[in-house]
Amino acid sequence: MRHMGPFAVSATCVRLLQACVVLLGLSVISQLAEARCRSAKAHDVPHGANMFILLPEKEVGQIRGNVFQANMEFAQDVVVEVYNYEGNDSYEAASQALKSKRIAACVTGPDGKFSFSDLKPGRYLMHLGTRDVAGMNEVNAILNVRPGASRERLKIKLSLGT
């Protein structure tokens, strides 16, 4: 037994507590690692086919999720961009926002994951398209980041162009 002030703690309890701390640390590191995609370079821009897709506005706790291909497999090498957004849900407003400077961007890996956890509360336009021309339509989504909103991962599906 080990004495810690008025409490007596067995060696087994100490080892168990140490193991819990290690597992908790690994869990946090794992969550951070799994939620990131590779930072996009200036030449990494989204490409798309011929259709403009604008998803309905959604309130979220943070911008993170997965991108899927038309066959529901994870989509790799998708450029995910984020822009400040003050427009309505029209093609014209979204197109105008895409002419401004993107505030964040990344390229998805084999698991199709993306995450932008350091964005302040506000309204954003997320723009997604393949890094290389692949015949998939680009997708746009208006996202309202609010504390306390759902932290559920977004699921974005890219559809085949015609």
Buried (B, 14 or more C-beta within 10 A) or exposed (E): EEEEEEEEEEEEEEEEEEEEEEEEEEEEEEEEEEBBBEEBEEEBBBBBBEEEBBBEBBEBBBBBBBBBBBEEEBBBBBBBBBBBBEBEEEEEBBEBBBEEEBEBBBBBBEEBBBBBEEBEEEBBBBBBBBBEEBBBBBBBBBBBBBEEBEEEBBEBBBBEBE
